Every structure is written in C-alpha cells, then in structure tokens.
C-alpha cells in the first residue's frame, strides 16, 4: 500500500381429456331371453353382508381420511414451528490488523506507543464474542492520533449478529448528530462523529463486523483545534485503518 498524504502537524489540530366422473350405463334387456332365474336367498344375504362390510369399511376409511385431514390441518396450524433463527451476512473478519500496518499508511505520524494488542471487551450482547484493540501515536506538544477497533464475532455462524452489532454503533453515531461520509476507502459506512470537545475530532466507521473509531487531538488538549484541519488528518488515519483491515 502506498503511503497516503502527510499527516499535518503544527499548532492547528489534524484529523434479498378433462376428467369427468364415469357415468353408469343402464342395463338394456336382451331379446330372445326369458325372465332371469330366481336367485336364492342365500346369495342375497351374502350380498347384503358383503355390502354392509363394504359400506362399513368405506365409511371407516372415509372417516379415517376425514379425521386425518382435520388432524393434519390442526397439527400443521398449531404445531408448525415459526423459525426464530436469525440470519445475516457472515462474519467477514476474524482478526484485526496491527498498529504498525495502520501507521505505514500515513506519513509523518508521531511515534507509535506500545500497543496493547487484542483483548476481550465487555458487551451486553450475548450473541457475539467481542474484542478490542488500540493504537496511539503521540509525542509532547504535537497533535496525536488514536485508533480503537472492535471485532464482533457471531457465536452462531450465519446469524449476522457480528455485523449487526458493528453497524448499530455507527447508526447510533448518526442518530447522535454525526455526519455521514459518502464513501471512505473500504468502509461499509463512515461518519464524522459529534464530539463535545473543542480540541478533538472523530471518525467512526464499520467494515463488516469490525467497528473503528479514530480520534485526533490537537497539540494543546485544553485548547481549540481547527476542525477542518483536524477532520482532514482524521480522514487520513481512518482510510489507512480501513485499508489495513482489508
């Protein structure tokens, strides 16, 4: 990656056939034959018994089918589970970049303080595993820059919980008065966050399931910084961070 433009130091602060039922035909009398012979009662009785069995059997089958239909319909309506399983984009990242990789994308940064590395972070969301990482570049009497990154990994693969959590943080920044940056490097969404500090400026963005916040502070933490210059410098660091995340 080619280093970006210089980080400005100085007194001013950077930054988704038809089927018809068969008809029965009547029995036509056959010519030349006398009346049909009488049938014995035994045959009649047997026929009646068979007919009764058929009727009972048919009725039984019909009743069974009817009950099955009702039961199946009732079961389908009553016990068919409504899936509550969440789905969303898979986690894009499993690790966060090192501070040296971020710093190599910005010219003239102050010296890098010893990074702490990735460590657990607290969260109220029990659907993710949450970790954080911090980088700071500072020296006395000079503008400083810091990068905080938060990695949200879904405990249930494919649930989308990781990216949803990272996204929520950026949406909160917008709701709090932040200004959306139309496009910024590889970030999914970025915003100039609103700060109640005259000596600082901040950019927040999420890139997949990683959320990052960049803060630039003027040489005098108790003074007032030129917000235009500050946001320019913050944007340089934010872009380098986005590129380093990948």
C-alpha positions in Angstrom: 0.0 0.0 0.0 1.3 3.4 -0.9 1.6 5.8 2.0 -1.1 8.5 2.0 -0.6 12.2 2.1 1.3 13.7 5.1 -0.3 13.9 8.4 -0.2 17.6 9.2 1.3 18.7 12.4 1.7 22.1 14.0 -0.3 24.4 16.1 -3.5 23.6 14.2 -5.1 20.3 15.0 -5.3 17.4 12.5 -7.7 14.9 11.9 -32.6 -10.1 -0.6 -59.4 -35.2 -21.9 -60.9 -33.4 -18.9 -61.6 -35.8 -16.0 -65.3 -36.2 -15.7 -66.7 -38.8 -13.3 -67.7 -42.0 -15.1 -71.3 -42.4 -15.8 -73.0 -45.7 -15.2 -75.0 -47.1 -18.2 -78.5 -48.7 -17.7 -78.8 -52.5 -18.3 -80.7 -52.9 -21.6 -83.0 -56.1 -21.9 -81.5 -58.8 -24.1 -84.1 -60.0 -26.8 -84.8 -63.8 -27.0 -84.3 -64.5 -23.4 -87.0 -65.2 -20.7 -87.1 -63.6 -17.3 -84.0 -64.1 -15.3 -83.9 -67.1 -12.9 -84.8 -66.5 -9.3 -81.8 -66.1 -7.0 -81.7 -67.9 -3.8 -81.9 -66.0 -0.5 -78.5 -67.2 0.4 -77.0 -65.1 -2.3 -79.0 -62.1 -1.3 -77.9 -62.5 2.3 -74.3 -62.9 1.3 -74.6 -59.9 -0.9 -76.1 -57.8 1.9 -73.4 -58.9 4.3 -70.7 -58.0 1.8 -72.4 -54.8 1.1 -72.6 -53.9 4.7 -68.9 -54.7 5.1 -68.0 -52.6 2.2 -70.2 -49.8 3.5 -68.8 -50.0 6.9 -65.3 -50.4 5.5 -65.8 -47.5 3.2 -67.3 -45.4 5.9 -64.4 -46.3 8.2 -61.8 -45.4 5.6 -63.7 -42.2 4.8 -63.9 -41.3 8.5 -60.2 -42.1 8.9 -59.3 -39.9 6.0 -61.5 -37.1 7.2 -60.1 -37.3 10.7 -56.6 -37.4 9.3 -57.3 -34.4 7.2 -58.6 -32.5 10.2 -55.9 -33.7 12.5 -53.2 -32.9 10.0 -54.6 -29.5 9.3 -54.9 -28.8 13.0 -51.4 -30.1 13.7 -50.0 -28.0 10.8 -51.6 -24.9 12.1 -51.0 -25.4 15.7 -47.6 -27.1 16.0 -45.8 -25.9 12.9 -42.8 -24.0 14.4 -42.2 -20.5 13.5 -38.4 -20.3 12.9 -36.8 -17.7 15.2 -33.3 -18.4 13.9 -31.6 -15.3 12.8 -29.7 -15.0 9.6 -27.5 -12.3 8.1 -24.2 -11.7 6.5 -21.4 -14.0 7.6 -18.6 -12.5 9.7 -16.1 -11.0 7.3 -13.2 -10.7 9.7 -11.8 -12.9 12.5 -8.8 -10.7 13.4 -7.9 -7.0 13.5 -4.7 -5.5 11.9 -1.7 -4.4 13.9 -0.9 -0.8 14.6 2.3 -0.9 12.5 0.3 -1.8 9.4 -2.1 1.1 10.0 0.7 3.6 10.7 2.5 2.7 7.5 -0.3 4.2 5.5 0.1 7.7 6.9 3.1 10.0 6.6 4.6 11.9 9.4 2.6 10.4 12.3 4.1 10.9 15.8 5.8 7.8 17.3 3.7 4.8 17.9 3.2 4.0 21.6 3.5 0.3 22.6 0.2 -1.3 21.5 -1.7 -3.5 24.0 -2.9 -5.9 21.3 -6.3 -7.6 21.1 -8.1 -8.1 24.3 -11.7 -9.0 25.5 -14.2 -6.2 25.5 -17.4 -6.0 27.6 -20.8 -6.1 25.8 -24.4 -6.6 26.7 -24.9 -8.7 23.5 -24.7 -12.5 24.3 -24.8 -13.4 20.6 -21.3 -12.3 19.9 -17.7 -12.6 21.1 -16.4 -9.1 21.5 -12.7 -8.0 21.4 -10.9 -4.7 21.1 -7.5 -3.3 20.1 -6.0 0.2 20.5 -3.2 2.2 18.7 -1.8 5.6 19.7 0.6 7.9 18.1 1.7 10.8 20.2 4.6 13.0 21.4 4.8 16.1 23.6 3.5 19.3 22.2 2.3 17.8 19.0 -1.1 16.6 17.5 -1.8 13.0 18.4 -4.0 10.3 16.8 -5.6 7.1 18.2 -7.4 4.2 16.7 -9.8 1.9 18.6 -11.1 -1.2 16.8 -13.8 -3.5 18.0 -14.3 -7.0 16.5 -17.8 -8.6 16.8 -17.7 -12.4 16.1 -21.1 -14.2 15.8 -21.4 -17.1 18.3 -23.8 -18.8 15.9 -22.3 -18.9 12.3 -24.6 -17.3 9.7 -26.7 -15.4 12.3 -25.3 -12.0 11.2 -25.0 -10.9 14.8 -21.4 -9.7 14.4 -22.0 -7.2 11.6 -25.4 -6.2 13.1 -23.6 -5.1 16.3 -20.9 -3.2 14.5 -23.5 -1.5 12.3 -25.5 -0.5 15.3 -22.6 1.5 16.7 -22.3 3.6 13.6 -26.1 4.2 13.4 -26.0 5.4 16.9 -23.3 7.9 16.0 -25.6 9.2 13.1 -28.5 9.5 15.5 -26.4 11.5 17.8 -25.7 14.1 15.2 -22.9 12.7 13.2 -22.4 13.4 9.5 -22.2 10.5 7.1 -19.1 10.4 4.8 -20.4 9.3 1.4 -17.6 6.8 0.8 -14.4 6.1 2.5 -11.8 3.5 1.4 -13.3 0.0 2.1 -15.6 1.0 4.9 -19.2 -0.1 4.8 -20.3 3.1 6.4 -18.4 6.0 7.9 -19.4 9.2 9.8 -17.8 12.3 11.3 -19.0 11.7 14.9 -20.1 14.6 17.0 -17.8 15.3 20.0 -18.2 17.7 22.9 -14.6 18.7 22.7 -13.1 21.7 21.0 -9.7 20.2 20.9 -10.6 16.9 19.1 -12.4 15.4 16.1 -13.6 11.9 15.5 -14.5 9.5 12.7 -16.4 6.2 13.3 -16.9 3.5 10.7 -17.8 -0.1 10.4 -16.4 -2.5 7.9 -18.3 -5.8 8.0 -18.1 -6.9 11.6 -15.4 -4.5 12.7 -16.1 -1.1 14.1 -13.4 1.5 14.3 -13.1 5.0 15.9 -10.4 7.4 15.1 -9.7 10.4 17.3 -7.3 13.2 16.5 -6.3 15.7 19.3 -4.6 19.0 18.9 -1.2 19.8 20.5 -3.0 21.6 23.3 -5.7 19.2 24.7 -7.3 22.1 26.5 -7.3 24.4 23.5 -9.4 24.7 20.4 -8.5 22.9 17.2 -9.2 23.9 13.6 -11.9 21.4 12.8 -11.3 21.4 9.1 -7.7 20.5 9.5 -8.5 18.1 12.2 -11.0 16.2 10.1 -8.5 16.1 7.2 -6.0 14.4 9.4 -8.6 12.1 11.0 -9.7 11.0 7.5 -6.1 10.1 6.5 -5.8 7.8 9.6 -9.3 6.4 9.0 -8.5 5.5 5.4 -5.3 3.8 6.4 -7.2 1.9 9.1 -9.8 0.7 6.6 -7.2 -0.4 4.1 -5.3 -2.3 6.8 -8.5 -4.1 7.9 -8.7 -5.3 4.3 
